[in-house]
């Protein structure tokens, strides 16, 4: 299984977590994720996630003037997004614990 396949399932939650910290635009979000360790993440990966989350009402986007040039679409988390993020954190913790249990079980034998 490739790293890309594993990341596919968790990247949406990481995008939501990042947006929950501060309003951001797509390019900055990609940079934030890369800084966090997701070096392979690109706009081609992140922008479809943003579109999907916005369509579902999990985030909202507003076009604003940028001091560096053209307008940018800034994203912020909605109340529904906060609920979704909380659910993701709970589900991630359960999956993470299960994976740790499997690997720790293998080490103790």
MOPAC internal coordinates of N, CA, C and O (Angstrom, degrees):
PM7 1SCF
backbone

  N    0.0000 0     0.00 0     0.00 0    0    0    0
  C    1.4539 1     0.00 0     0.00 0    1    0    0
  C    1.5278 1   108.32 1     0.00 0    2    1    0
  O    1.2310 1   120.62 1   -45.76 1    3    2    1
  N    1.3108 1   116.42 1   134.24 1    3    2    1
  C    1.4593 1   120.44 1  -178.18 1    5    3    2
  C    1.5275 1   111.16 1   -85.43 1    6    5    3
  O    1.2310 1   121.91 1   -20.33 1    7    6    5
  N    1.3163 1   113.95 1   159.67 1    7    6    5
  C    1.4662 1   120.57 1   177.44 1    9    7    6
  C    1.5302 1   110.24 1   -59.45 1   10    9    7
  O    1.2310 1   120.72 1   143.29 1   11   10    9
  N    1.3369 1   116.22 1   -36.71 1   11   10    9
  C    1.4626 1   121.35 1   179.81 1   13   11   10
  C    1.5154 1   111.36 1   -60.04 1   14   13   11
  O    1.2310 1   120.30 1   138.29 1   15   14   13
  N    1.3313 1   117.04 1   -41.71 1   15   14   13
  C    1.4644 1   120.83 1   179.59 1   17   15   14
  C    1.5230 1   110.95 1   -64.68 1   18   17   15
  O    1.2310 1   120.59 1   139.89 1   19   18   17
  N    1.3079 1   116.48 1   -40.11 1   19   18   17
  C    1.4644 1   120.64 1   179.65 1   21   19   18
  C    1.5318 1   110.17 1   -67.32 1   22   21   19
  O    1.2310 1   120.52 1   136.54 1   23   22   21
  N    1.3254 1   116.62 1   -43.46 1   23   22   21
  C    1.4631 1   121.35 1  -177.97 1   25   23   22
  C    1.5139 1   113.43 1   -65.48 1   26   25   23
  O    1.2310 1   120.68 1   148.43 1   27   26   25
  N    1.3181 1   116.30 1   -31.57 1   27   26   25
  C    1.4619 1   120.98 1  -176.43 1   29   27   26
  C    1.5317 1   111.42 1   -51.34 1   30   29   27
  O    1.2310 1   120.33 1   138.67 1   31   30   29
  N    1.2990 1   116.98 1   -41.33 1   31   30   29
  C    1.4540 1   121.32 1  -176.67 1   33   31   30
  C    1.5142 1   115.03 1   -76.65 1   34   33   31
  O    1.2310 1   120.06 1   157.58 1   35   34   33
  N    1.3353 1   117.48 1   -22.42 1   35   34   33
  C    1.4645 1   118.78 1  -175.59 1   37   35   34
  C    1.5244 1   114.10 1  -108.71 1   38   37   35
  O    1.2310 1   120.31 1   166.44 1   39   38   37
  N    1.3117 1   117.01 1   -13.56 1   39   38   37
  C    1.4617 1   119.85 1  -175.74 1   41   39   38
  C    1.5266 1   112.68 1   -62.95 1   42   41   39
  O    1.2310 1   120.24 1   143.32 1   43   42   41
  N    1.3178 1   117.15 1   -36.68 1   43   42   41
  C    1.4666 1   120.78 1   179.04 1   45   43   42
  C    1.5295 1   110.40 1   -58.91 1   46   45   43
  O    1.2310 1   120.47 1   135.77 1   47   46   45
  N    1.3179 1   116.72 1   -44.23 1   47   46   45
  C    1.4614 1   120.89 1   178.01 1   49   47   46
  C    1.5176 1   112.15 1   -64.59 1   50   49   47
  O    1.2310 1   120.57 1   142.31 1   51   50   49
  N    1.3266 1   116.52 1   -37.69 1   51   50   49
  C    1.4621 1   120.60 1   178.62 1   53   51   50
  C    1.5276 1   111.33 1   -68.73 1   54   53   51
  O    1.2310 1   120.47 1   143.11 1   55   54   53
  N    1.3212 1   116.71 1   -36.89 1   55   54   53
  C    1.4644 1   121.14 1   175.36 1   57   55   54
  C    1.5271 1   109.26 1   -62.23 1   58   57   55
  O    1.2310 1   120.42 1   133.15 1   59   58   57
  N    1.3208 1   116.81 1   -46.85 1   59   58   57
  C    1.4710 1   120.79 1   179.69 1   61   59   58
  C    1.5265 1   111.44 1   -61.25 1   62   61   59
  O    1.2310 1   120.42 1   135.63 1   63   62   61
  N    1.3164 1   116.80 1   -44.37 1   63   62   61
  C    1.4644 1   120.81 1   179.97 1   65   63   62
  C    1.5234 1   110.53 1   -60.39 1   66   65   63
  O    1.2310 1   120.56 1   136.43 1   67   66   65
  N    1.3191 1   116.53 1   -43.57 1   67   66   65
  C    1.4602 1   120.69 1  -179.61 1   69   67   66
  C    1.5251 1   110.86 1   -64.01 1   70   69   67
  O    1.2310 1   120.32 1   135.76 1   71   70   69
  N    1.3278 1   116.99 1   -44.24 1   71   70   69
  C    1.4668 1   120.78 1   179.53 1   73   71   70
  C    1.5276 1   110.71 1   -66.34 1   74   73   71
  O    1.2310 1   120.12 1   148.03 1   75   74   73
  N    1.3373 1   117.38 1   -31.97 1   75   74   73
  C    1.4702 1   119.84 1  -179.23 1   77   75   74
  C    1.5275 1   111.63 1   -66.42 1   78   77   75
  O    1.2310 1   120.18 1   155.92 1   79   78   77
  N    1.3264 1   117.26 1   -24.08 1   79   78   77
  C    1.4693 1   121.10 1  -179.47 1   81   79   78
  C    1.5234 1   112.03 1   -76.37 1   82   81   79
  O    1.2310 1   120.85 1   143.96 1   83   82   81
  N    1.3400 1   115.98 1   -36.04 1   83   82   81
  C    1.4622 1   120.25 1  -178.84 1   85   83   82
  C    1.5206 1   110.21 1  -165.80 1   86   85   83
  O    1.2310 1   121.29 1   -31.79 1   87   86   85
  N    1.3163 1   115.14 1   148.21 1   87   86   85
  C    1.4618 1   120.43 1   175.20 1   89   87   86
  C    1.5322 1   107.81 1   -59.92 1   90   89   87
  O    1.2310 1   120.37 1   -43.24 1   91   90   89
  N    1.3260 1   116.91 1   136.76 1   91   90   89
  C    1.4597 1   119.54 1  -176.39 1   93   91   90
  C    1.5151 1   111.04 1  -150.20 1   94   93   91
  O    1.2310 1   120.94 1   -14.30 1   95   94   93
  N    1.3037 1   115.81 1   165.70 1   95   94   93
  C    1.4671 1   122.30 1   176.57 1   97   95   94
  C    1.5289 1   108.54 1  -113.41 1   98   97   95
  O    1.2310 1   120.81 1   -13.89 1   99   98   97
  N    1.3170 1   116.05 1   166.11 1   99   98   97
  C    1.4575 1   121.47 1  -170.70 1  101   99   98
  C    1.5112 1   115.66 1   -52.99 1  102  101   99
  O    1.2310 1   120.15 1   128.93 1  103  102  101
  N    1.3322 1   117.32 1   -51.07 1  103  102  101
  C    1.4643 1   120.15 1  -177.30 1  105  103  102
  C    1.5257 1   110.77 1   -61.91 1  106  105  103
  O    1.2310 1   120.27 1   136.56 1  107  106  105
  N    1.3312 1   117.09 1   -43.44 1  107  106  105
  C    1.4651 1   120.28 1   179.20 1  109  107  106
  C    1.5263 1   110.79 1   -64.21 1  110  109  107
  O    1.2310 1   120.35 1   143.01 1  111  110  109
  N    1.3070 1   116.93 1   -36.99 1  111  110  109
  C    1.4619 1   121.46 1   177.89 1  113  111  110
  C    1.5254 1   110.50 1   -61.78 1  114  113  111
  O    1.2310 1   120.50 1   135.23 1  115  114  113
  N    1.3262 1   116.64 1   -44.77 1  115  114  113
  C    1.4679 1   120.80 1   177.02 1  117  115  114
  C    1.5258 1   109.46 1   -58.66 1  118  117  115
  O    1.2310 1   120.19 1   134.82 1  119  118  117
  N    1.3276 1   117.24 1   -45.18 1  119  118  117
  C    1.4656 1   120.99 1   179.81 1  121  119  118
  C    1.5335 1   111.09 1   -62.97 1  122  121  119
  O    1.2310 1   120.20 1   137.82 1  123  122  121
  N    1.3204 1   117.23 1   -42.18 1  123  122  121
  C    1.4720 1   121.10 1   178.63 1  125  123  122
  C    1.5247 1   111.03 1   -61.51 1  126  125  123
  O    1.2310 1   120.48 1   137.21 1  127  126  125
  N    1.3300 1   116.69 1   -42.79 1  127  126  125
  C    1.4643 1   120.67 1   179.75 1  129  127  126
  C    1.5258 1   110.83 1   -66.72 1  130  129  127
  O    1.2310 1   120.25 1   140.15 1  131  130  129
  N    1.3152 1   117.12 1   -39.85 1  131  130  129
  C    1.4728 1   120.47 1   177.15 1  133  131  130
  C    1.5229 1   110.23 1   -62.92 1  134  133  131
  O    1.2310 1   120.38 1   136.46 1  135  134  133
  N    1.3278 1   116.88 1   -43.54 1  135  134  133
  C    1.4591 1   121.49 1   178.80 1  137  135  134
  C    1.5267 1   110.81 1   -60.84 1  138  137  135
  O    1.2310 1   120.59 1   146.57 1  139  138  137
  N    1.3322 1   116.48 1   -33.43 1  139  138  137
  C    1.4680 1   121.82 1   179.97 1  141  139  138
  C    1.5294 1   112.27 1   -76.68 1  142  141  139
  O    1.2310 1   120.15 1   172.33 1  143  142  141
  N    1.3343 1   117.31 1    -7.67 1  143  142  141
  C    1.4626 1   119.63 1   177.24 1  145  143  142
  C    1.5129 1   115.22 1   119.31 1  146  145  143
  O    1.2310 1   119.93 1   176.95 1  147  146  145
  N    1.3098 1   117.74 1    -3.05 1  147  146  145
  C    1.4638 1   121.59 1   178.48 1  149  147  146
  C    1.5340 1   108.88 1   -91.29 1  150  149  147
  O    1.2310 1   120.78 1  -112.47 1  151  150  149
  N    1.3350 1   116.11 1    67.53 1  151  150  149
  C    1.4630 1   121.22 1  -173.51 1  153  151  150
  C    1.5230 1   113.80 1   -60.41 1  154  153  151
  O    1.2310 1   119.90 1   148.73 1  155  154  153
  N    1.3280 1   117.80 1   -31.27 1  155  154  153
  C    1.4647 1   121.26 1  -175.75 1  157  155  154
  C    1.5272 1   113.56 1   -82.67 1  158  157  155
  O    1.2310 1   119.74 1   172.94 1  159  158  157
  N    1.3112 1   118.10 1    -7.06 1  159  158  157
  C    1.4626 1   121.35 1  -176.76 1  161  159  158
  C    1.5274 1   109.43 1   -68.27 1  162  161  159
  O    1.2310 1   121.28 1   -43.94 1  163  162  161
  N    1.3335 1   115.15 1   136.06 1  163  162  161
  C    1.4618 1   120.73 1   179.71 1  165  163  162
  C    1.5274 1   109.81 1  -129.58 1  166  165  163
  O    1.2310 1   121.36 1    -8.70 1  167  166  165
  N    1.3134 1   115.01 1   171.30 1  167  166  165
  C    1.4559 1   120.01 1   175.75 1  169  167  166
  C    1.5146 1   111.58 1   -60.04 1  170  169  167
  O    1.2310 1   120.70 1   146.07 1  171  170  169
  N    1.3301 1   116.26 1   -33.93 1  171  170  169
  C    1.4601 1   120.78 1   178.92 1  173  171  170
  C    1.5161 1   112.97 1   -64.31 1  174  173  171
  O    1.2310 1   120.52 1   159.50 1  175  174  173
  N    1.3157 1   116.62 1   -20.50 1  175  174  173
  C    1.4623 1   121.82 1   176.04 1  177  175  174
  C    1.5252 1   110.52 1   -91.25 1  178  177  175
  O    1.2310 1   120.64 1   136.32 1  179  178  177
  N    1.3136 1   116.38 1   -43.68 1  179  178  177
  C    1.4632 1   121.87 1  -172.02 1  181  179  178
  C    1.5295 1   113.05 1   -76.84 1  182  181  179
  O    1.2310 1   119.87 1   138.02 1  183  182  181
  N    1.3250 1   117.86 1   -41.98 1  183  182  181
  C    1.4716 1   119.51 1  -175.49 1  185  183  182
  C    1.5310 1   113.29 1   -60.68 1  186  185  183
  O    1.2310 1   118.72 1   138.32 1  187  186  185
  N    1.3366 1   120.05 1   -41.68 1  187  186  185
  C    1.4709 1   118.54 1   175.41 1  189  187  186
  C    1.5348 1   112.95 1   -62.59 1  190  189  187
  O    1.2310 1   120.45 1   145.95 1  191  190  189
  N    1.3304 1   116.75 1   -34.05 1  191  190  189
  C    1.4686 1   120.24 1   176.70 1  193  191  190
  C    1.5269 1   109.53 1   -64.93 1  194  193  191
  O    1.2310 1   120.44 1   135.67 1  195  194  193
  N    1.3257 1   116.76 1   -44.33 1  195  194  193
  C    1.4660 1   120.64 1   178.61 1  197  195  194
  C    1.5241 1   111.09 1   -60.49 1  198  197  195
  O    1.2310 1   120.49 1   136.16 1  199  198  197
  N    1.3226 1   116.67 1   -43.84 1  199  198  197
  C    1.4686 1   120.52 1   179.09 1  201  199  198
  C    1.5238 1   111.09 1   -61.64 1  202  201  199
  O    1.2310 1   120.76 1   136.18 1  203  202  201
  N    1.3243 1   116.15 1   -43.82 1  203  202  201
  C    1.4662 1   121.21 1  -179.55 1  205  203  202
  C    1.5331 1   110.74 1   -63.26 1  206  205  203
  O    1.2310 1   120.62 1   133.21 1  207  206  205
  N    1.3352 1   116.42 1   -46.79 1  207  206  205
  C    1.4634 1   120.69 1  -179.13 1  209  207  206
  C    1.5277 1   111.61 1   -65.21 1  210  209  207
  O    1.2310 1   120.52 1   142.31 1  211  210  209
  N    1.3222 1   116.61 1   -37.69 1  211  210  209
  C    1.4651 1   119.88 1   178.69 1  213  211  210
  C    1.5278 1   110.41 1   -68.35 1  214  213  211
  O    1.2310 1   120.37 1   138.48 1  215  214  213
  N    1.3091 1   116.89 1   -41.52 1  215  214  213
  C    1.4685 1   121.05 1   179.60 1  217  215  214
  C    1.5300 1   111.27 1   -61.41 1  218  217  215
  O    1.2310 1   120.51 1   144.72 1  219  218  217
  N    1.3336 1   116.63 1   -35.28 1  219  218  217
  C    1.4660 1   121.52 1   179.55 1  221  219  218
  C    1.5307 1   112.67 1   -81.56 1  222  221  219
  O    1.2310 1   119.87 1   173.54 1  223  222  221
  N    1.3320 1   117.86 1    -6.46 1  223  222  221
  C    1.4613 1   120.98 1  -179.26 1  225  223  222
  C    1.5162 1   113.70 1    81.06 1  226  225  223
  O    1.2310 1   120.38 1  -163.98 1  227  226  225
  N    1.3213 1   116.88 1    16.02 1  227  226  225
  C    1.4660 1   121.98 1  -178.45 1  229  227  226
  C    1.5295 1   110.67 1   -82.83 1  230  229  227
  O    1.2310 1   121.00 1   149.50 1  231  230  229
  N    1.3242 1   115.70 1   -30.50 1  231  230  229
  C    1.4554 1   122.25 1   172.55 1  233  231  230
  C    1.5284 1   107.51 1  -131.76 1  234  233  231
  O    1.2310 1   120.92 1   -18.71 1  235  234  233
  N    1.3164 1   115.85 1   161.29 1  235  234  233
  C    1.4651 1   119.32 1   173.94 1  237  235  234
  C    1.5216 1   108.24 1  -125.30 1  238  237  235
  O    1.2310 1   121.27 1   -33.64 1  239  238  237
  N    1.3211 1   115.17 1   146.36 1  239  238  237
  C    1.4532 1   120.72 1  -179.30 1  241  239  238
  C    1.5139 1   111.38 1  -120.56 1  242  241  239
  O    1.2310 1   121.25 1   -41.70 1  243  242  241
  N    1.3357 1   115.21 1   138.30 1  243  242  241
  C    1.4569 1   121.81 1   179.54 1  245  243  242
  C    1.5262 1   108.35 1  -133.45 1  246  245  243
  O    1.2310 1   120.46 1   -50.68 1  247  246  245
  N    1.3339 1   116.73 1   129.32 1  247  246  245
  C    1.4639 1   121.00 1   176.62 1  249  247  246
  C    1.5261 1   109.04 1   -76.98 1  250  249  247
  O    1.2310 1   121.09 1   -50.69 1  251  250  249
  N    1.3331 1   115.52 1   129.31 1  251  250  249
  C    1.4671 1   121.13 1   179.70 1  253  251  250
  C    1.5222 1   108.99 1  -134.38 1  254  253  251
  O    1.2310 1   121.39 1   -26.19 1  255  254  253
  N    1.3236 1   114.96 1   153.81 1  255  254  253
  C    1.4553 1   119.67 1   174.93 1  257  255  254
  C    1.5177 1   109.61 1   -66.46 1  258  257  255
  O    1.2310 1   121.02 1   -35.91 1  259  258  257
  N    1.3110 1   115.65 1   144.09 1  259  258  257
  C    1.4504 1   121.54 1   178.31 1  261  259  258
  C    1.5227 1   109.19 1  -109.86 1  262  261  259
  O    1.2310 1   119.90 1   -41.71 1  263  262  261
  N    1.3196 1   117.80 1   138.29 1  263  262  261
  C    1.4644 1   119.59 1   177.87 1  265  263  262
  C    1.5356 1   112.06 1   -64.27 1  266  265  263
  O    1.2310 1   120.46 1   157.65 1  267  266  265
  N    1.3362 1   116.73 1   -22.35 1  267  266  265
  C    1.4647 1   121.18 1  -177.56 1  269  267  266
  C    1.5200 1   113.84 1   -93.74 1  270  269  267
  O    1.2310 1   119.12 1   179.81 1  271  270  269
  N    1.3186 1   119.27 1    -0.19 1  271  270  269
  C    1.4606 1   118.22 1  -178.55 1  273  271  270
  C    1.5117 1   113.58 1   156.78 1  274  273  271
  O    1.2310 1   120.65 1    46.95 1  275  274  273
  N    1.3426 1   116.36 1  -133.05 1  275  274  273
  C    1.4699 1   120.58 1  -174.61 1  277  275  274
  C    1.5307 1   112.43 1   -68.82 1  278  277  275
  O    1.2310 1   121.46 1    -9.67 1  279  278  277
  N    1.3369 1   114.81 1   170.33 1  279  278  277
  C    1.4656 1   120.60 1   178.01 1  281  279  278
  C    1.5202 1   110.40 1   -59.72 1  282  281  279
  O    1.2310 1   121.63 1   -30.52 1  283  282  281
  N    1.3279 1   114.48 1   149.48 1  283  282  281
  C    1.4627 1   121.89 1   174.50 1  285  283  282
  C    1.5204 1   107.77 1  -125.81 1  286  285  283
  O    1.2310 1   121.40 1   -28.85 1  287  286  285
  N    1.3136 1   114.92 1   151.15 1  287  286  285
  C    1.4575 1   119.52 1   176.27 1  289  287  286
  C    1.5252 1   107.48 1   -94.43 1  290  289  287
  O    1.2310 1   121.04 1   -65.51 1  291  290  289
  N    1.3269 1   115.62 1   114.49 1  291  290  289
  C    1.4575 1   121.83 1   179.91 1  293  291  290
  C    1.5200 1   109.26 1   -95.76 1  294  293  291
  O    1.2310 1   121.24 1   -43.54 1  295  294  293
  N    1.3232 1   115.24 1   136.46 1  295  294  293
  C    1.4566 1   121.51 1  -177.36 1  297  295  294
  C    1.5193 1   110.72 1  -111.65 1  298  297  295
  O    1.2310 1   121.45 1   -38.07 1  299  298  297
  N    1.3335 1   114.83 1   141.93 1  299  298  297
  C    1.4635 1   121.51 1   173.82 1  301  299  298
  C    1.5253 1   108.16 1  -136.51 1  302  301  299
  O    1.2310 1   121.38 1   -21.83 1  303  302  301
  N    1.3094 1   114.96 1   158.17 1  303  302  301
  C    1.4642 1   120.45 1  -177.48 1  305  303  302
  C    1.5313 1   109.12 1   -83.05 1  306  305  303
  O    1.2310 1   120.45 1   -35.74 1  307  306  305
  N    1.3146 1   116.74 1   144.26 1  307  306  305
  C    1.4684 1   122.42 1   178.04 1  309  307  306
  C    1.5335 1   108.99 1   -97.66 1  310  309  307
  O    1.2310 1   120.60 1    -3.89 1  311  310  309
  N    1.3205 1   116.45 1   176.11 1  311  310  309
  C    1.4692 1   120.63 1   176.00 1  313  311  310
  C    1.5278 1   110.08 1   -60.53 1  314  313  311
  O    1.2310 1   120.45 1   138.03 1  315  314  313
  N    1.3309 1   116.75 1   -41.97 1  315  314  313
  C    1.4670 1   120.35 1   176.12 1  317  315  314
  C    1.5240 1   110.12 1   -61.86 1  318  317  315
  O    1.2310 1   120.72 1   141.70 1  319  318  317
  N    1.3215 1   116.22 1   -38.30 1  319  318  317
  C    1.4583 1   120.69 1   178.14 1  321  319  318
  C    1.5170 1   112.48 1   -62.68 1  322  321  319
  O    1.2310 1   120.51 1   141.91 1  323  322  321
  N    1.3289 1   116.63 1   -38.09 1  323  322  321
  C    1.4751 1   120.54 1   177.40 1  325  323  322
  C    1.5282 1   110.41 1   -61.77 1  326  325  323
  O    1.2310 1   120.64 1   138.80 1  327  326  325
  N    1.3259 1   116.38 1   -41.20 1  327  326  325
  C    1.4692 1   121.03 1   177.64 1  329  327  326
  C    1.5271 1   109.71 1   -64.14 1  330  329  327
  O    1.2310 1   120.67 1   133.32 1  331  330  329
  N    1.3269 1   116.31 1   -46.68 1  331  330  329
  C    1.4674 1   120.95 1   179.70 1  333  331  330
  C    1.5256 1   111.05 1   -61.12 1  334  333  331
  O    1.2310 1   120.40 1   138.34 1  335  334  333
  N    1.3277 1   116.85 1   -41.66 1  335  334  333
  C    1.4611 1   120.90 1   179.55 1  337  335  334
  C    1.5216 1   110.51 1   -63.93 1  338  337  335
  O    1.2310 1   120.26 1   137.04 1  339  338  337
  N    1.3162 1   117.11 1   -42.96 1  339  338  337
  C    1.4592 1   120.54 1   177.90 1  341  339  338
  C    1.5297 1   110.84 1   -61.52 1  342  341  339
  O    1.2310 1   120.49 1   136.99 1  343  342  341
  N    1.3322 1   116.66 1   -43.01 1  343  342  341
  C    1.4707 1   120.57 1   177.26 1  345  343  342
  C    1.5190 1   111.11 1   -62.20 1  346  345  343
  O    1.2310 1   120.49 1   138.11 1  347  346  345
  N    1.3273 1   116.67 1   -41.89 1  347  346  345
  C    1.4648 1   120.39 1   178.41 1  349  347  346
  C    1.5225 1   110.62 1   -60.15 1  350  349  347
  O    1.2310 1   120.23 1   134.97 1  351  350  349
  N    1.3274 1   117.17 1   -45.03 1  351  350  349
  C    1.4677 1   121.06 1  -178.88 1  353  351  350
  C    1.5273 1   110.91 1   -60.15 1  354  353  351
  O    1.2310 1   120.37 1   137.89 1  355  354  353
  N    1.3233 1   116.90 1   -42.11 1  355  354  353
  C    1.4684 1   121.05 1   178.95 1  357  355  354
  C    1.5228 1   110.23 1   -64.80 1  358  357  355
  O    1.2310 1   120.67 1   132.03 1  359  358  357
  N    1.3346 1   116.32 1   -47.97 1  359  358  357
  C    1.4661 1   120.42 1  -179.38 1  361  359  358
  C    1.5225 1   111.15 1   -64.58 1  362  361  359
  O    1.2310 1   120.19 1   139.71 1  363  362  361
  N    1.3327 1   117.24 1   -40.29 1  363  362  361
  C    1.4611 1   120.73 1   178.99 1  365  363  362
  C    1.5281 1   110.22 1   -62.57 1  366  365  363
  O    1.2310 1   120.09 1   137.34 1  367  366  365
  N    1.3182 1   117.44 1   -42.66 1  367  366  365
  C    1.4659 1   120.68 1   179.92 1  369  367  366
  C    1.5240 1   110.78 1   -61.37 1  370  369  367
  O    1.2310 1   120.43 1   138.51 1  371  370  369
  N    1.3312 1   116.77 1   -41.49 1  371  370  369
  C    1.4682 1   120.66 1   178.82 1  373  371  370
  C    1.5256 1   111.04 1   -63.61 1  374  373  371
  O    1.2310 1   120.44 1   133.30 1  375  374  373
  N    1.3229 1   116.76 1   -46.70 1  375  374  373
  C    1.4707 1   120.77 1   179.65 1  377  375  374
  C    1.5230 1   110.15 1   -64.99 1  378  377  375
  O    1.2310 1   120.49 1   134.96 1  379  378  377
  N    1.3153 1   116.66 1   -45.04 1  379  378  377
  C    1.4587 1   121.34 1  -179.63 1  381  379  378
  C    1.5304 1   110.94 1   -59.55 1  382  381  379
  O    1.2310 1   120.38 1   135.94 1  383  382  381
  N    1.3231 1   116.88 1   -44.06 1  383  382  381
  C    1.4660 1   120.57 1   178.30 1  385  383  382
  C    1.5245 1   111.35 1   -63.30 1  386  385  383
  O    1.2310 1   120.27 1   139.01 1  387  386  385
  N    1.3222 1   117.09 1   -40.99 1  387  386  385
  C    1.4672 1   120.54 1   179.39 1  389  387  386
  C    1.5217 1   111.21 1   -63.55 1  390  389  387
  O    1.2310 1   120.39 1   136.95 1  391  390  389
  N    1.3185 1   116.86 1   -43.05 1  391  390  389
  C    1.4713 1   120.60 1   178.85 1  393  391  390
  C    1.5241 1   109.79 1   -63.67 1  394  393  391
  O    1.2310 1   120.26 1   135.94 1  395  394  393
  N    1.3233 1   117.12 1   -44.06 1  395  394  393
  C    1.4669 1   120.46 1   177.72 1  397  395  394
  C    1.5250 1   110.67 1   -59.58 1  398  397  395
  O    1.2310 1   120.39 1   137.68 1  399  398  397
  N    1.3353 1   116.85 1   -42.32 1  399  398  397
  C    1.4625 1   120.45 1   179.07 1  401  399  398
  C    1.5191 1   111.43 1   -60.66 1  402  401  399
  O    1.2310 1   120.26 1   137.20 1  403  402  401
  N    1.3182 1   117.10 1   -42.80 1  403  402  401
  C    1.4661 1   120.94 1   179.67 1  405  403  402
  C    1.5213 1   110.10 1   -62.59 1  406  405  403
  O    1.2310 1   119.99 1   132.90 1  407  406  405
  N    1.3189 1   117.62 1   -47.10 1  407  406  405
  C    1.4562 1   120.31 1  -177.38 1  409  407  406
  C    1.5223 1   112.08 1   -72.28 1  410  409  407
  O    1.2310 1   119.50 1   142.94 1  411  410  409
  N    1.3196 1   118.56 1   -37.06 1  411  410  409
  C    1.4600 1   121.12 1   177.81 1  413  411  410
  C    1.5176 1   111.20 1   -68.55 1  414  413  411
  O    1.2310 1   120.02 1   144.79 1  415  414  413
  N    1.3253 1   117.56 1   -35.21 1  415  414  413
  C    1.4586 1   121.94 1   177.79 1  417  415  414
  C    1.5209 1   109.73 1   -62.39 1  418  417  415
  O    1.2310 1   120.60 1   139.16 1  419  418  417
  N    1.3065 1   116.46 1   -40.84 1  419  418  417
  C    1.4618 1   121.18 1   179.98 1  421  419  418
  C    1.5148 1   112.43 1   -66.31 1  422  421  419
  O    1.2310 1   119.71 1   149.13 1  423  422  421
  N    1.3260 1   118.17 1   -30.87 1  423  422  421
  C    1.4603 1   122.32 1  -178.64 1  425  423  422
  C    1.5208 1   112.07 1   -76.73 1  426  425  423
  O    1.2310 1   119.60 1   152.52 1  427  426  425
  N    1.3272 1   118.36 1   -27.48 1  427  426  425
  C    1.4641 1   120.73 1  -174.55 1  429  427  426
  C    1.5163 1   113.17 1   -82.41 1  430  429  427
  O    1.2310 1   119.97 1   171.09 1  431  430  429
  N    1.3167 1   117.65 1    -8.91 1  431  430  429
  C    1.4660 1   119.87 1  -178.31 1  433  431  430
  C    1.5007 1   112.25 1   -84.24 1  434  433  431
  O    1.2310 1   120.10 1   180.00 1  435  434  433

